[in-house]
Amino acid sequence: MPKAVILGGTGLVGRAVARRLSSSGWTVVSVARTAGSLPRDLVCSGVVLRVADRTAPEGLENALAEGADLLVDCVCYTAADANRLLPFLGDVGSTVMLSTKAVYVDERGRHINSPTSPRFTGPITEQNPTMAPGNGDHDSPEGYGANKVAAERTLLDSGRPVTVLRASKIHGEGASPPREWVFVKRALDERKTLFLRRRGASVDHTTAAVNLAALAERVAWIPGRRILNIADPDSPSVLEIARTVGAHFGHEWDLRFVDATSPLGRTPWDTAAPIVLDMSAASLLGHVPVGTYAEPVGPALDRLAEQARRAVERGEGDEAIVGASFTGRFLDYAAEDAVLRSGAEAAQCSEAAAL
């Protein structure tokens, strides 16, 4: 059986890749820093957890000493991270590095973490300009994309068969942050009124972890040096995401549209102009997505609802839901209720108007 090693194997993407490969007959080794962090279903499917520190040379040697047909690195953030991999790639058939759309810049050099939002003129291809490679703090707005570019180039310049996958807003079961929580919580709390900026038309392309896993498996069979975008086959708007979540829970929204400068109506997918990744290159390689945004998102929504139910049973708040603190700024019920009581701002919009 072919063998795969996944660095960062217990995170959202790592788990999705492990599930995909193990179900296809691969021997899968998931590498993580802590023991006991592998979900039960992966343990039962035969996935092996290897405890190792990816940032330490001895950790990588422990994980990759026996080689692999496929290496998937979900936690390569800097050129230093990439350089640590190079000595081991000679015994790897194909390497996949998880990167991000944050590397792309528009015609004025703006990227998604810039103070001013970028405005791309159309779907972003892999030939679109990127930030210059850099170092420093990879967790900073300016450092994140620059460090990813540096890591990409380090691996690609090695001459080894490395595929860089540039993803967008990744979603799936166990995502942190769980962006859909901004709508799941409202539905569970039976909040009918939903404020949205820009009439809910903002588009920030989504990437299902299972779709990313499908492409990772595809490129394993056709090794090469390349960069590929990876996103869902559709690019849902904020309104479409809200409707998907509402429909999943049988919840209807009373829509109220507000100005883009309003403190209300913010979501994790707000954009001044659409951000859509062109998927043509992946399609030419034979990539077949698992589904559109709405098709694989259901299990993630159910998991959030189950976490919320358990939190209530234990007398805990939203902090018990992994990553939910990120979405707190989008859930200001007090401000919304104040507007509703005053009757000011945003006349109610009918469903027909929303369309």
C-alpha positions as a Markdown table, in Angstrom:
| # | Residue | x | y | z |
|---|---|---|---|---|
| 1 | Met | 0.0 | 0.0 | 0.0 |
| 2 | Pro | 1.2 | 3.6 | -0.6 |
| 3 | Lys | 2.4 | 5.4 | 2.4 |
| 4 | Ala | 1.6 | 9.0 | 3.4 |
| 5 | Val | 3.0 | 11.2 | 6.2 |
| 6 | Ile | 1.0 | 14.2 | 7.3 |
| 7 | Leu | 2.7 | 16.9 | 9.3 |
| 8 | Gly | 0.2 | 18.7 | 11.4 |
| 9 | Gly | -2.0 | 15.6 | 11.0 |
| 10 | Thr | -4.4 | 16.3 | 13.8 |
| 11 | Gly | -5.6 | 19.7 | 12.6 |
| 12 | Leu | -8.6 | 20.4 | 10.3 |
| 13 | Val | -6.8 | 19.8 | 7.0 |
| 14 | Gly | -4.6 | 17.0 | 8.4 |
| 15 | Arg | -7.6 | 15.0 | 9.6 |
| 16 | Ala | -9.4 | 15.5 | 6.3 |
| 17 | Val | -6.4 | 14.3 | 4.3 |
| 18 | Ala | -5.9 | 11.3 | 6.6 |
| 19 | Arg | -9.6 | 10.3 | 6.3 |
| 20 | Arg | -9.4 | 10.6 | 2.5 |
| 21 | Leu | -6.2 | 8.6 | 2.1 |
| 22 | Ser | -7.0 | 5.9 | 4.7 |
| 23 | Ser | -10.3 | 5.3 | 3.0 |
| 24 | Ser | -8.5 | 4.9 | -0.3 |
| 25 | Gly | -6.2 | 2.2 | 1.0 |
| 26 | Trp | -3.1 | 4.3 | 2.0 |
| 27 | Thr | -1.0 | 3.6 | 5.0 |
| 28 | Val | -1.2 | 7.0 | 6.9 |
| 29 | Val | 1.1 | 8.4 | 9.5 |
| 30 | Ser | -0.2 | 11.6 | 11.2 |
| 31 | Val | 2.5 | 13.6 | 13.0 |
| 32 | Ala | 1.5 | 15.8 | 15.9 |
| 33 | Arg | 3.2 | 17.3 | 19.0 |
| 34 | Thr | 1.0 | 15.7 | 21.5 |
| 35 | Ala | -0.1 | 12.1 | 22.2 |
| 36 | Gly | -3.8 | 11.2 | 22.2 |
| 37 | Ser | -4.8 | 14.0 | 19.8 |
| 38 | Leu | -6.0 | 11.7 | 16.9 |
| 39 | Pro | -9.8 | 11.4 | 16.6 |
| 40 | Arg | -11.2 | 7.9 | 17.3 |
| 41 | Asp | -12.4 | 7.3 | 13.8 |
| 42 | Leu | -8.9 | 7.7 | 12.4 |
| 43 | Val | -7.5 | 5.4 | 15.0 |
| 44 | Cys | -10.1 | 2.8 | 14.1 |
| 45 | Ser | -9.3 | 3.2 | 10.4 |
| 46 | Gly | -5.6 | 2.4 | 11.1 |
| 47 | Val | -4.0 | 5.8 | 11.0 |
| 48 | Val | -0.9 | 5.9 | 13.1 |
| 49 | Leu | -0.1 | 8.8 | 15.3 |
| 50 | Arg | 3.6 | 9.7 | 15.6 |
| 51 | Val | 4.5 | 12.3 | 18.3 |
| 52 | Ala | 7.2 | 14.6 | 17.0 |
| 53 | Asp | 8.0 | 18.3 | 16.9 |
| 54 | Arg | 8.0 | 19.5 | 13.3 |
| 55 | Thr | 10.2 | 22.4 | 14.1 |
| 56 | Ala | 13.0 | 20.2 | 15.4 |
| 57 | Pro | 15.3 | 18.3 | 13.0 |
| 58 | Glu | 15.1 | 15.2 | 15.1 |
| 59 | Gly | 11.3 | 15.4 | 15.0 |
| 60 | Leu | 11.3 | 15.4 | 11.2 |
| 61 | Glu | 13.9 | 12.6 | 11.1 |
| 62 | Asn | 11.6 | 10.5 | 13.4 |
| 63 | Ala | 8.7 | 11.2 | 11.1 |
| 64 | Leu | 10.4 | 10.8 | 7.7 |
| 65 | Ala | 13.3 | 8.5 | 8.2 |
| 66 | Glu | 11.5 | 5.7 | 6.4 |
| 67 | Gly | 10.5 | 7.9 | 3.5 |
| 68 | Ala | 7.0 | 8.2 | 2.0 |
| 69 | Asp | 5.1 | 8.2 | -1.2 |
| 70 | Leu | 3.3 | 11.4 | -0.2 |
| 71 | Leu | 4.3 | 14.0 | 2.3 |
| 72 | Val | 1.6 | 16.6 | 3.2 |
| 73 | Asp | 2.9 | 19.5 | 5.3 |
| 74 | Cys | 0.0 | 21.5 | 6.9 |
| 75 | Val | 2.3 | 23.5 | 9.2 |
| 76 | Cys | 5.0 | 25.0 | 6.9 |
| 77 | Tyr | 4.9 | 28.7 | 7.6 |
| 78 | Thr | 8.4 | 30.1 | 7.0 |
| 79 | Ala | 11.5 | 29.5 | 4.9 |
| 80 | Ala | 13.1 | 28.0 | 8.0 |
| 81 | Asp | 10.3 | 25.4 | 8.2 |
| 82 | Ala | 10.8 | 24.6 | 4.6 |
| 83 | Asn | 14.6 | 24.3 | 4.9 |
| 84 | Arg | 14.2 | 21.7 | 7.6 |
| 85 | Leu | 12.3 | 19.5 | 5.2 |
| 86 | Leu | 14.8 | 19.6 | 2.3 |
| 87 | Pro | 17.2 | 16.9 | 3.6 |
| 88 | Phe | 14.3 | 14.4 | 3.7 |
| 89 | Leu | 12.6 | 15.1 | 0.3 |
| 90 | Gly | 14.9 | 12.8 | -1.6 |
| 91 | Asp | 13.0 | 9.8 | -0.1 |
| 92 | Val | 9.5 | 11.3 | -0.8 |
| 93 | Gly | 7.6 | 10.7 | -4.0 |
| 94 | Ser | 5.5 | 13.8 | -3.9 |
| 95 | Thr | 5.3 | 16.7 | -1.4 |
| 96 | Val | 2.3 | 18.9 | -0.8 |
| 97 | Met | 2.7 | 22.2 | 1.1 |
| 98 | Leu | -0.4 | 23.9 | 2.4 |
| 99 | Ser | -0.3 | 27.6 | 1.5 |
| 100 | Thr | -2.8 | 30.4 | 1.3 |
| 101 | Lys | -4.4 | 33.0 | -0.9 |
| 102 | Ala | -3.0 | 35.6 | 1.5 |
| 103 | Val | 0.1 | 35.6 | -0.7 |
| 104 | Tyr | -1.7 | 37.3 | -3.6 |
| 105 | Val | -1.7 | 41.1 | -4.1 |
| 106 | Asp | -3.9 | 43.3 | -6.3 |
| 107 | Glu | -2.7 | 45.9 | -8.9 |
| 108 | Arg | -1.9 | 48.3 | -6.0 |
| 109 | Gly | 0.0 | 45.7 | -3.9 |
| 110 | Arg | -2.8 | 45.2 | -1.4 |
| 111 | His | -3.3 | 41.7 | 0.1 |
| 112 | Ile | -6.1 | 40.4 | 2.3 |
| 113 | Asn | -4.3 | 41.4 | 5.5 |
| 114 | Ser | -3.6 | 45.0 | 4.3 |
| 115 | Pro | -5.2 | 47.9 | 6.2 |
| 116 | Thr | -7.2 | 48.6 | 3.0 |
| 117 | Ser | -8.9 | 45.6 | 1.4 |
| 118 | Pro | -7.6 | 44.5 | -2.0 |
| 119 | Arg | -9.7 | 44.8 | -5.2 |
| 120 | Phe | -8.9 | 42.0 | -7.6 |
| 121 | Thr | -10.2 | 42.5 | -11.2 |
| 122 | Gly | -11.4 | 38.9 | -11.6 |
| 123 | Pro | -10.8 | 35.4 | -10.5 |
| 124 | Ile | -7.2 | 35.0 | -9.1 |
| 125 | Thr | -5.0 | 32.6 | -11.1 |
| 126 | Glu | -1.7 | 31.1 | -9.9 |
| 127 | Gln | 0.1 | 33.6 | -12.1 |
| 128 | Asn | -1.2 | 36.6 | -10.1 |
| 129 | Pro | 1.5 | 38.7 | -8.4 |
| 130 | Thr | 2.3 | 37.8 | -4.8 |
| 131 | Met | 3.9 | 39.6 | -1.9 |
| 132 | Ala | 7.7 | 39.6 | -1.8 |
| 133 | Pro | 9.2 | 36.8 | 0.3 |
| 134 | Gly | 9.9 | 37.8 | 3.8 |
| 135 | Asn | 10.6 | 36.7 | 7.3 |
| 136 | Gly | 9.9 | 38.0 | 10.8 |
| 137 | Asp | 6.7 | 37.3 | 12.7 |
| 138 | His | 4.6 | 35.0 | 10.5 |
| 139 | Asp | 1.6 | 35.6 | 12.7 |
| 140 | Ser | 1.5 | 39.3 | 11.9 |
| 141 | Pro | -0.7 | 40.8 | 9.1 |
| 142 | Glu | 2.3 | 41.7 | 7.0 |
| 143 | Gly | 4.4 | 38.7 | 7.9 |
| 144 | Tyr | 1.9 | 35.9 | 7.3 |
| 145 | Gly | 1.8 | 36.0 | 3.5 |
| 146 | Ala | 5.4 | 37.1 | 3.1 |
| 147 | Asn | 6.6 | 34.1 | 5.1 |
| 148 | Lys | 4.4 | 31.8 | 3.1 |
| 149 | Val | 5.9 | 33.0 | -0.1 |
| 150 | Ala | 9.4 | 32.5 | 1.2 |
| 151 | Ala | 8.5 | 28.9 | 2.3 |
| 152 | Glu | 6.9 | 28.2 | -1.1 |
| 153 | Arg | 10.0 | 29.4 | -3.0 |
| 154 | Thr | 12.4 | 27.4 | -0.8 |
| 155 | Leu | 10.6 | 24.2 | -1.5 |
| 156 | Leu | 10.0 | 24.8 | -5.2 |
| 157 | Asp | 13.6 | 25.9 | -5.8 |
| 158 | Ser | 14.8 | 22.6 | -4.4 |
| 159 | Gly | 13.9 | 20.9 | -7.6 |
| 160 | Arg | 11.9 | 18.3 | -5.8 |
| 161 | Pro | 8.4 | 17.4 | -6.8 |
| 162 | Val | 6.5 | 19.8 | -4.6 |
| 163 | Thr | 2.9 | 21.0 | -5.1 |
| 164 | Val | 1.9 | 24.2 | -3.3 |
| 165 | Leu | -1.8 | 24.4 | -2.6 |
| 166 | Arg | -3.1 | 27.9 | -2.0 |
| 167 | Ala | -6.3 | 27.7 | -0.1 |
| 168 | Ser | -8.9 | 30.3 | 0.9 |
| 169 | Lys | -11.4 | 30.3 | 3.8 |
| 170 | Ile | -11.0 | 26.7 | 4.9 |
| 171 | His | -14.0 | 25.1 | 6.5 |
| 172 | Gly | -15.0 | 21.7 | 7.8 |
| 173 | Glu | -15.6 | 19.6 | 10.9 |
| 174 | Gly | -13.3 | 20.9 | 13.6 |
| 175 | Ala | -12.4 | 24.2 | 12.0 |
| 176 | Ser | -10.8 | 26.7 | 14.3 |
| 177 | Pro | -12.0 | 29.3 | 14.0 |
| 178 | Pro | -15.5 | 27.9 | 13.1 |
| 179 | Arg | -16.7 | 30.8 | 11.0 |
| 180 | Glu | -20.1 | 29.3 | 10.4 |
| 181 | Trp | -20.7 | 29.7 | 14.2 |
| 182 | Val | -21.9 | 33.3 | 13.5 |
| 183 | Phe | -25.0 | 31.9 | 11.9 |
| 184 | Val | -25.2 | 28.6 | 13.7 |
| 185 | Lys | -25.4 | 30.3 | 17.1 |
| 186 | Arg | -28.1 | 32.7 | 15.8 |
| 187 | Ala | -30.1 | 29.8 | 14.5 |
| 188 | Leu | -29.8 | 27.8 | 17.8 |
| 189 | Asp | -30.7 | 30.9 | 19.8 |
| 190 | Glu | -33.7 | 31.4 | 17.5 |
| 191 | Arg | -32.6 | 34.9 | 16.5 |
| 192 | Lys | -34.8 | 35.7 | 13.5 |
| 193 | Thr | -33.4 | 39.1 | 12.6 |
| 194 | Leu | -30.2 | 38.9 | 10.6 |
| 195 | Phe | -28.3 | 42.1 | 9.8 |
| 196 | Leu | -26.0 | 42.0 | 6.8 |
| 197 | Arg | -23.7 | 44.5 | 5.2 |
| 198 | Arg | -23.6 | 45.0 | 1.4 |
| 199 | Arg | -26.9 | 43.2 | 1.0 |
| 200 | Gly | -25.0 | 40.0 | 1.9 |
| 201 | Ala | -23.3 | 40.1 | -1.5 |
| 202 | Ser | -19.7 | 39.9 | -0.2 |
| 203 | Val | -17.7 | 36.9 | -1.6 |
| 204 | Asp | -14.6 | 35.5 | 0.0 |
| 205 | His | -14.0 | 32.1 | -1.6 |
| 206 | Thr | -14.4 | 29.1 | 0.7 |
| 207 | Thr | -12.4 | 25.9 | 0.7 |
| 208 | Ala | -13.8 | 22.7 | 2.1 |
| 209 | Ala | -11.1 | 20.6 | 3.9 |
| 210 | Val | -12.4 | 17.6 | 2.1 |
| 211 | Asn | -12.0 | 19.3 | -1.3 |
| 212 | Leu | -8.4 | 20.1 | -0.4 |
| 213 | Ala | -7.8 | 16.5 | 0.6 |
| 214 | Ala | -9.1 | 15.3 | -2.7 |
| 215 | Leu | -6.6 | 17.5 | -4.6 |
| 216 | Ala | -3.8 | 16.4 | -2.3 |
| 217 | Glu | -4.5 | 12.8 | -3.2 |
| 218 | Arg | -4.8 | 13.6 | -6.9 |
| 219 | Val | -1.4 | 15.3 | -7.1 |
| 220 | Ala | 0.2 | 12.4 | -5.2 |
| 221 | Trp | -0.2 | 10.3 | -8.3 |
| 222 | Ile | 1.2 | 12.9 | -10.7 |
| 223 | Pro | 4.3 | 14.4 | -8.9 |
| 224 | Gly | 5.6 | 17.7 | -10.1 |
| 225 | Arg | 6.7 | 21.2 | -9.2 |
| 226 | Arg | 3.7 | 23.4 | -9.3 |
| 227 | Ile | 1.4 | 25.9 | -7.6 |
| 228 | Leu | -2.4 | 25.2 | -7.5 |
| 229 | Asn | -5.3 | 27.2 | -6.1 |
| 230 | Ile | -7.7 | 25.1 | -4.1 |
| 231 | Ala | -11.3 | 26.3 | -3.3 |
| 232 | Asp | -14.8 | 25.0 | -3.6 |
| 233 | Pro | -16.3 | 24.7 | -7.1 |
| 234 | Asp | -18.8 | 27.5 | -6.2 |
| 235 | Ser | -18.0 | 30.8 | -4.4 |
| 236 | Pro | -21.0 | 31.4 | -2.1 |
| 237 | Ser | -21.9 | 34.9 | -1.0 |
| 238 | Val | -22.4 | 35.8 | 2.7 |
| 239 | Leu | -26.2 | 35.6 | 2.0 |
| 240 | Glu | -25.9 | 32.2 | 0.5 |
| 241 | Ile | -23.8 | 30.9 | 3.4 |
| 242 | Ala | -26.4 | 32.3 | 5.8 |
| 243 | Arg | -29.2 | 30.6 | 3.9 |
| 244 | Thr | -27.3 | 27.3 | 3.8 |
| 245 | Val | -26.9 | 27.4 | 7.6 |
| 246 | Gly | -30.4 | 28.5 | 8.2 |
| 247 | Ala | -31.8 | 25.7 | 5.9 |
| 248 | His | -29.7 | 23.1 | 7.7 |
| 249 | Phe | -31.4 | 23.9 | 11.0 |
| 250 | Gly | -34.9 | 24.7 | 9.5 |
| 251 | His | -34.4 | 28.3 | 10.5 |
| 252 | Glu | -35.7 | 31.3 | 8.5 |
| 253 | Trp | -34.1 | 34.7 | 8.6 |
| 254 | Asp | -35.7 | 38.1 | 8.8 |
| 255 | Leu | -33.2 | 40.0 | 6.6 |
| 256 | Arg | -32.2 | 43.6 | 7.3 |
| 257 | Phe | -29.5 | 45.1 | 5.1 |
| 258 | Val | -27.3 | 47.8 | 6.5 |
| 259 | Asp | -24.6 | 50.2 | 5.2 |
| 260 | Ala | -21.1 | 48.8 | 4.9 |
| 261 | Thr | -19.9 | 51.2 | 7.6 |
| 262 | Ser | -22.5 | 50.1 | 10.1 |
| 263 | Pro | -21.2 | 48.4 | 13.3 |
| 264 | Leu | -23.9 | 45.7 | 12.6 |
| 265 | Gly | -24.0 | 43.1 | 10.0 |
| 266 | Arg | -20.3 | 42.1 | 10.0 |
| 267 | Thr | -19.3 | 38.5 | 9.1 |
| 268 | Pro | -16.0 | 36.6 | 8.6 |
| 269 | Trp | -16.5 | 36.7 | 4.9 |
| 270 | Asp | -17.0 | 40.5 | 4.4 |
| 271 | Thr | -15.1 | 41.9 | 1.4 |
| 272 | Ala | -15.1 | 45.2 | -0.4 |
| 273 | Ala | -14.8 | 43.4 | -3.7 |
| 274 | Pro | -15.1 | 39.7 | -4.5 |
| 275 | Ile | -12.1 | 37.4 | -3.8 |
| 276 | Val | -12.4 | 34.3 | -5.9 |
| 277 | Leu | -9.7 | 31.7 | -6.8 |
| 278 | Asp | -9.5 | 30.4 | -10.3 |
| 279 | Met | -9.6 | 26.6 | -10.2 |
| 280 | Ser | -8.8 | 25.9 | -13.9 |
| 281 | Ala | -5.3 | 24.6 | -13.2 |
| 282 | Ala | -6.5 | 22.0 | -10.7 |
| 283 | Ser | -9.3 | 20.9 | -13.0 |
| 284 | Leu | -6.8 | 20.3 | -15.8 |
| 285 | Leu | -4.9 | 17.9 | -13.6 |
| 286 | Gly | -8.1 | 15.9 | -13.1 |
| 287 | His | -9.2 | 17.3 | -9.7 |
| 288 | Val | -12.8 | 16.2 | -8.8 |
| 289 | Pro | -14.2 | 18.1 | -5.8 |
| 290 | Val | -16.2 | 16.3 | -3.2 |
| 291 | Gly | -18.9 | 18.9 | -3.5 |
| 292 | Thr | -20.0 | 22.6 | -3.5 |
| 293 | Tyr | -19.8 | 24.6 | -0.3 |
| 294 | Ala | -23.2 | 23.5 | 1.0 |
| 295 | Glu | -22.7 | 19.8 | 0.4 |
| 296 | Pro | -19.8 | 19.0 | 2.8 |
| 297 | Val | -20.5 | 21.7 | 5.4 |
| 298 | Gly | -23.3 | 19.8 | 7.1 |
| 299 | Pro | -21.2 | 17.7 | 9.5 |
| 300 | Ala | -19.4 | 20.8 | 10.7 |
| 301 | Leu | -22.6 | 22.5 | 11.4 |
| 302 | Asp | -23.9 | 19.5 | 13.4 |
| 303 | Arg | -20.6 | 19.3 | 15.4 |
| 304 | Leu | -21.0 | 23.0 | 16.4 |
| 305 | Ala | -24.6 | 22.4 | 17.4 |
| 306 | Glu | -23.5 | 19.3 | 19.5 |
| 307 | Gln | -20.7 | 21.3 | 21.1 |
| 308 | Ala | -23.2 | 24.0 | 22.0 |
| 309 | Arg | -25.6 | 21.5 | 23.5 |
| 310 | Arg | -22.9 | 20.0 | 25.7 |
| 311 | Ala | -21.7 | 23.4 | 26.8 |
| 312 | Val | -25.3 | 24.2 | 28.0 |
| 313 | Glu | -25.5 | 20.9 | 29.8 |
| 314 | Arg | -22.2 | 21.7 | 31.6 |
| 315 | Gly | -23.3 | 25.2 | 32.4 |
| 316 | Glu | -20.5 | 26.7 | 30.2 |
| 317 | Gly | -20.6 | 29.5 | 27.6 |
| 318 | Asp | -19.4 | 29.8 | 24.0 |
| 319 | Glu | -15.9 | 29.6 | 25.2 |
| 320 | Ala | -16.3 | 25.8 | 25.4 |
| 321 | Ile | -16.6 | 25.7 | 21.6 |
| 322 | Val | -13.2 | 25.4 | 20.0 |
| 323 | Gly | -12.3 | 28.7 | 18.3 |
| 324 | Ala | -15.6 | 30.4 | 18.9 |
| 325 | Ser | -14.0 | 33.3 | 20.6 |
| 326 | Phe | -12.9 | 34.5 | 17.2 |
| 327 | Thr | -16.6 | 35.0 | 16.2 |
| 328 | Gly | -17.6 | 36.9 | 19.3 |
| 329 | Arg | -17.1 | 40.3 | 17.6 |
| 330 | Phe | -19.7 | 39.3 | 15.0 |
| 331 | Leu | -22.4 | 38.4 | 17.6 |
| 332 | Asp | -23.3 | 41.6 | 19.3 |
| 333 | Tyr | -26.8 | 40.9 | 20.3 |
| 334 | Ala | -27.1 | 43.9 | 22.6 |
| 335 | Ala | -26.3 | 46.3 | 19.8 |
| 336 | Glu | -28.7 | 44.6 | 17.4 |
| 337 | Asp | -31.5 | 44.6 | 20.0 |
| 338 | Ala | -30.9 | 48.3 | 20.7 |
| 339 | Val | -31.4 | 49.1 | 17.0 |
| 340 | Leu | -34.5 | 46.9 | 16.8 |
| 341 | Arg | -36.0 | 48.7 | 19.8 |
| 342 | Ser | -35.3 | 52.1 | 18.4 |
| 343 | Gly | -36.7 | 51.3 | 15.0 |
| 344 | Ala | -33.7 | 53.1 | 13.5 |
| 345 | Glu | -31.5 | 51.9 | 10.7 |
| 346 | Ala | -32.3 | 49.3 | 8.0 |
| 347 | Ala | -35.8 | 48.9 | 6.9 |
| 348 | Gln | -36.8 | 45.2 | 6.7 |
| 349 | Cys | -36.0 | 43.7 | 3.3 |
| 350 | Ser | -38.2 | 41.1 | 1.8 |
| 351 | Glu | -36.9 | 37.8 | 0.4 |
| 352 | Ala | -37.7 | 39.1 | -3.1 |
| 353 | Ala | -35.6 | 42.1 | -2.5 |
| 354 | Ala | -32.7 | 40.0 | -1.3 |
| 355 | Leu | -32.7 | 38.1 | -4.5 |
